[in-house]
Amino acid sequence: MPEVKRKPKESFESLLRRFSKQIQQSGRILQVKKVRFYKRPKSPRAKRSSALRRKMIEEKKEYLKKVGKLKDGFPGTKALMKL
């Protein structure tokens, strides 16, 4: 952890600015963000099921376009699944 000691007659804002600059240069912020926003990799089964779902929705969308029930605006997957 970077340490910053207050210089004589230094304002709190400048002390805070120096500290945050040292934190950024040390790479701690990037490290913390990687841990905080970590997503577990999907299992092969989950990848396959989401790919199949996307393919099914795309096929249904193409069919509805051919039939004429789907116009310029694409309603959304929930509305599409209800049809």
GILINLIN-V605410 format. One record per pair of residues at least 4 apart in sequence whose ideal C-beta (glycine too) atoms are under 8 Angstrom apart, sorted by the first residue. I is the first residue (numbers start at 0). GAP is how many residues later the second one is. Records with the same first field share a line. If there is no record, write none. Layout:
BEGIN
I = GAP  GAP
END
This chain:
BEGIN
0 = 27
1 = 17  20  21  24  26
3 = 11  14  15  18
5 = 4  9
6 = 8
9 = 4  5
10 = 4
11 = 4
12 = 4
13 = 4
14 = 4
15 = 4
16 = 4
17 = 4
18 = 4
19 = 4
20 = 4
21 = 4
22 = 5  6
23 = 5
26 = 4
27 = 4
28 = 4
29 = 4
30 = 4
31 = 4
32 = 4
33 = 4
41 = 4  5  8
42 = 4
43 = 4
44 = 4
45 = 4
46 = 4
47 = 4
48 = 4
49 = 4
50 = 4
51 = 4
52 = 4
53 = 4
54 = 4
55 = 4
56 = 4  20  23  24
57 = 4
58 = 4
59 = 4  20  21  23
60 = 4  9  13  19
61 = 4
62 = 4
63 = 5  6  16  19
64 = 5
68 = 14
69 = 4  5
73 = 6
74 = 4  5
75 = 4
76 = 4
77 = 4
78 = 4
END
